[in-house]
Amino acid sequence: MLDEDPSVLDVLLSDLDRRFGNDFTVKGDSSPKAALVTLGAMAKRGEAVALLLVEDKQTDFLTRAHELHPQAKRVLLVDRDYSSSSPAVQAMALGRADYHIVRPWSDDEMMYGAMSEYLAAWTREQEPNFELFRIVADDGDPRLPQLRDVMSRFSMPFGVYPAGGATGRRLLAEAGLDATSLPAVISHDGQVMVDPGLTELARAVGVNVKNDIETCEVAIVGAGPAGLTAAVNASSEGLETVMLEQAISGGQAGTSPLIRNYPGFPHGISGGVLMERTCEQAWLMGTHIVFAQQAVGLERRGDCRVVHLLDGTEVSARTVVIATGSSGGASASRPSRRCWARASSTAPPSARAGPCRARTYTSSAPATRPARRR
């Protein structure tokens, strides 16, 4: 921590040490020059710094300190000033700070609750102490990105080991495999999957891959931001809702390292974390979520719509929301859009009446642009 007022520095250091001293070493200085010397020495010794807490006028110091410890979270202490000229606005916009805390704070929770959140964010980014899955693969294996993506989106702690390395060879030997059985995914309880497909991976992480509901009030195709939002709203209104996703939830937003323009998160939020929370919210509201299950057709049958799935099953619903978003660029999405458009256009105006009013809606969440960092 850096604060040029020694009395303020002493009080904050004492409070921070009392609250976080069991897990972290708390250090501070009132001199930017002396603080940089200390940080430089720590960098040479390989000591990690979790968080840098500085006054808003010390942004130059923060930049130099972050060069020494690029993994550290950068937090500005700013005076209560909600004008557009506040140092916090420029620092956040230019990627020179990760968080800010406004002072004076009305209660300790505003300060120390926020600090707990920021330290937890740093801790999550470090190597996991426990690996639920271990992936053994050759360097450059084209299947490795999908394995990483599935594990990351479902928040599964995992490690990746080169097949030619000592640990990789040991893991393969313990599993009774050789270098021809790659990529291999080994769970903590010893279960082994060789070159698993998406369905097998989804089962391994414990999510539902089979739909067992034939009739519902709302069927949603796609579990990206638009589909998840529709599921939360429909289920919260007491409507029986089924959400079908051909891969895993989150869509393109789930791959964004930081989303800055989502309401309610002034410092931004990881796209993966946001989509994970929204998916869990939909589930707790009562949405029946099916992963790794592709919808391949849509037809009107009487007063309802029927969604056909790749495994031969079907779901009949009063309302169908198509939230498939985009995949692979405009040219890749046009044929599927035309196909869905033809199926969706079969409902005449008269379908508005009757006990099972057939409605189809299309929805696509806007592309999410990651925050700029420097």
Salt bridges, closest charged atoms under 4 A:
ASP3 OD2 - ARG103 NH1 3.37
GLU4 OE1 - LYS57 NZ 3.31
ASP15 OD1 - ARG18 NH1 3.04
GLU47 OE2 - ARG45 NE 2.53
GLU55 OE2 - ARG103 NH2 3.59
ASP79 OD1 - ARG103 NE 3.33
ASP98 OD2 - ARG74 NE 3.18
ASP98 OD1 - ARG373 NH1 2.96
ASP108 OD2 - ARG19 NH2 3.22
GLU125 OE2 - LYS73 NZ 2.69
GLU131 OE1 - ARG134 NE 2.99
ASP141 OD1 - ARG143 NE 3.01
ASP149 OD1 - ARG153 NE 3.06
GLU174 OE2 - ARG170 NH1 3.10
ASP195 OD2 - ARG143 NH1 3.01
ASP212 OD1 - HIS288 NE2 3.35
GLU217 OE2 - ARG318 NH1 3.58
GLU299 OE2 - ARG301 NH2 2.93
GLU299 OE2 - HIS308 NE2 2.73
GLU314 OE2 - ARG301 NH1 2.78
GLU314 OE1 - HIS308 ND1 3.61
